[in-house]
């Protein structure tokens, strides 16, 4: 495994850990906001859910970047 592949693997592992921990923060923040009746804590939990969605998209992007390039001609080039 070359250095670049190792770094991509580490990046994806860290993104997965970040998604898991941020999900925990989002759920606990939302639950605490509902229990305490605090709008600020509830809003923070909701923003944490948005952050989880963003981190999932970052993970998907990292996987796309790490994938091998295709040798076929893209369809949009044939339209030109």
Backbone torsions as a table, in degrees:
resi	resn	phi	psi	omega
1	UNK	NA	126.3	-179.0
2	UNK	-79.5	171.7	-175.7
3	UNK	-61.7	-42.7	-178.1
4	UNK	-63.8	-42.6	178.6
5	UNK	-65.7	-37.1	178.3
6	UNK	-65.8	-40.6	179.1
7	UNK	-66.8	-38.8	178.0
8	UNK	-65.7	-38.2	178.0
9	UNK	-64.4	-42.2	177.8
10	UNK	-64.6	-41.9	179.7
11	UNK	-61.0	-45.0	-179.4
12	UNK	-66.8	-37.9	178.1
13	UNK	-64.8	-42.6	178.9
14	UNK	-67.0	-37.2	176.6
15	UNK	-65.4	-39.1	177.4
16	UNK	-64.3	-42.0	176.8
17	UNK	-63.9	-39.8	179.5
18	UNK	-64.1	-41.0	177.9
19	UNK	-63.2	-44.2	-178.7
20	UNK	-63.1	-47.2	-178.0
21	UNK	-70.1	-37.1	179.0
22	UNK	-69.6	-32.2	174.8
23	UNK	-63.0	-41.3	177.1
24	UNK	-62.4	-43.2	177.9
25	UNK	-63.1	-42.2	-178.5
26	UNK	-64.8	-45.7	-179.3
27	UNK	-65.7	-47.0	-178.8
28	UNK	-66.1	-37.2	178.1
29	UNK	-65.7	-40.7	179.1
30	UNK	-67.5	-43.7	179.1
31	UNK	-63.2	-44.9	179.9
32	UNK	-65.6	-34.7	177.6
33	UNK	-65.1	-39.2	178.5
34	UNK	-70.4	-44.4	-178.5
35	UNK	-63.2	-46.4	-176.4
36	UNK	-82.6	-16.2	-178.3
37	UNK	76.5	17.0	-178.4
38	UNK	-89.3	119.4	179.6
39	UNK	-67.6	-34.5	-178.5
40	UNK	-65.8	-43.1	-180.0
41	UNK	-69.1	-38.9	177.4
42	UNK	-62.9	-43.4	178.5
43	UNK	-64.1	-37.9	177.0
44	UNK	-63.9	-39.2	176.7
45	UNK	-63.9	-40.5	178.8
46	UNK	-65.4	-42.3	177.5
47	UNK	-65.5	-30.7	176.2
48	UNK	-66.7	-36.0	174.9
49	UNK	-63.2	-39.5	177.0
50	UNK	-63.1	-39.2	178.0
51	UNK	-64.5	-37.0	177.1
52	UNK	-62.2	-42.8	179.0
53	UNK	-61.9	-42.4	178.9
54	UNK	-63.7	-41.2	-179.9
55	UNK	-67.2	-35.0	176.4
56	UNK	-65.2	-40.1	177.1
57	UNK	-65.9	-35.7	176.2
58	UNK	-64.0	-39.9	178.4
59	UNK	-65.1	-42.5	177.6
60	UNK	-62.4	-40.3	178.3
61	UNK	-65.4	-41.3	178.9
62	UNK	-63.0	-37.2	178.0
63	UNK	-68.4	-38.0	177.7
64	UNK	-65.1	-40.2	-179.9
65	UNK	-66.7	-35.7	-177.3
66	UNK	-76.7	-17.4	-177.6
67	UNK	-70.7	149.5	177.8
68	UNK	-67.1	149.7	178.6
69	UNK	-77.6	150.8	-179.9
70	UNK	-83.6	146.2	179.0
71	UNK	-92.0	-5.4	-179.5
72	UNK	-84.8	159.8	-179.8
73	UNK	-81.9	128.1	176.9
74	UNK	-61.4	147.3	-176.5
75	UNK	-63.6	-36.0	-176.7
76	UNK	-65.5	-24.9	178.2
77	UNK	-70.6	-34.1	179.8
78	UNK	-67.8	-21.6	-179.7
79	UNK	-77.7	-15.3	-176.9
80	UNK	-78.6	NA	NA
